[in-house]
Amino acid sequence: MLYYLSLGANIGNREQTIRKAIKSIEQHIGSVPRCSSFYYSAPWGFTSEHEFCNICCALETQKEPFEVLGATQEIEKQLGRMHKSANGQYTDRTIDIDIIRAFDGEKEIILNTERLQLPHPLWEQREFVKKPLNEIIA
């Protein structure tokens, strides 16, 4: 299966944390054949003095979407993320890993559950996802 992930951070050593997240993804989930450049932007959906650093990466794995979600959330915790955003309330974070799109062969995976929506419902509204994603789409 092929997944496209978005990773972002706006506190701490942002680039280093993202690199650590990618390494952990490769160790625990699957191979990461492509990563975008770093992109920098103001926070989206909330106000903060801390600018975000974002990338997108491709992930190849045999894991199902909910397995990937669980593994990425565990990586977030290991890298210092204590709380997930809820009810549209966003805050500063050491790391955020979102599954943006997923494919099983040529077929895009569509999910609409409380825990996971694929494709990510807001990705097309976010330049900090669209630009790096366009850089790596095969």
N, C-alpha and C positions, 0 to 999 in steps of 0.2 A: 504494500500500500504506500501511497505517496501523500505526505502531509506538507502543508505550508504553515509554518509557525511564525508568529510575530513576537519578538522579545523587546522589552523596554525597561529602562531604569532611569530614575531621576534623583536618587540620593546615593551617597557613597561613591566608590570608584565605579562609575557606570559601565565603562568599557570592559574593565576587568571582570566585573560581575557577569556581564553578558558572555564573555569568553568562558568563564567557569560554567555557566549554564549550558553552553554548547558542548563543552567537554563532558559534562554530566549526562546530557541527552545522548551523546554517542556511547557512553559507557553503559547506560541503563535502558535505552529505548531502541536505538537503531543508528544507521549511518546518516551523516549530514553531508551530502555531496556538494551543496552550494549554500553560500551565505552572501547576503548583500553587503554593501558598504554600510558604515554607520551613518545614520541620519539624525539630525538634531532639531528639536522643535519645542515650542511652548507646550505646557500641559493642555490636554484636551478634556473638556468637561469639568474642569475645576481650575482655581487660581493657585499658583505657587510660584515662588521665586526660583525654583529649581527647574532647569531645562531638562527635557528628556533626551536620552540617547536610545535609538531604536534600530533594529535590523529585522530582516526576515530571513528564514532559512528553509530549505527543503529537507524533509526527513523521510527516509525510506525504512520501513519496518513491517513486520508481520503482525504487529499489535493492532487490536481493534481500537476504535475511537475512544471508548471509555477507559481502556487501559492506558492509552497515551495521555488522556486527561489526568488520570490519577498519578501517573509518573511525573508529568510536568508540575502538578501541584506539589508533589513531594519535593521536587527540585527547588521550587520556589521557597518552601519552608526551610530547606537546608541552607539556602542562600539568604535567609533572614526575613522573608516576607511573613508577617504575622496575620494579616487580615486581607481577605479578598474584598473587592468592591461589591457593594450590594445596593440594590434599588437605585441605581444611577448615581450613587455617591462615590466619587473617586478621590483618592488621596495620594500623597507622595508614596513611592515604593522603591525598595531595593531591587526588585525584579518583578516582571510580569511576563508570563508566557501564555499566549493565546493560540489556539488552533484556529487558523483562518479558513482553510479549505482542505478537503481530503478527497482522495481518489482511490478507487479500487480498479486498477487497470485504467481504461478510458472513461469509466463511469464515475461522476462526482457523487460523493456520499452526501445525502441530505438527511439531517436529523433536526428534530424540533422537540426537545425535551426541556424540562426545567433545569437540568444539570448541564446540558450541552446542546448548542445549536450550530449546525453546519449547513452551509458556510456561515462564518461569523456574521451576525446580523448587521454590524456597524462598519465592517471593513471598508466598504466603498465610500464611506463618509470621512475616512481618516487618511489624510495625505501621508502621515507617518507610517501607514501600512501600505498604501497603494504604490508609492514610489519605490521602496525597497522590494516589494513583491514583484513589481514589473521588471526589476533588475534581474531577478533569478528565475522567473517562470521559464520552464523548458519549452 
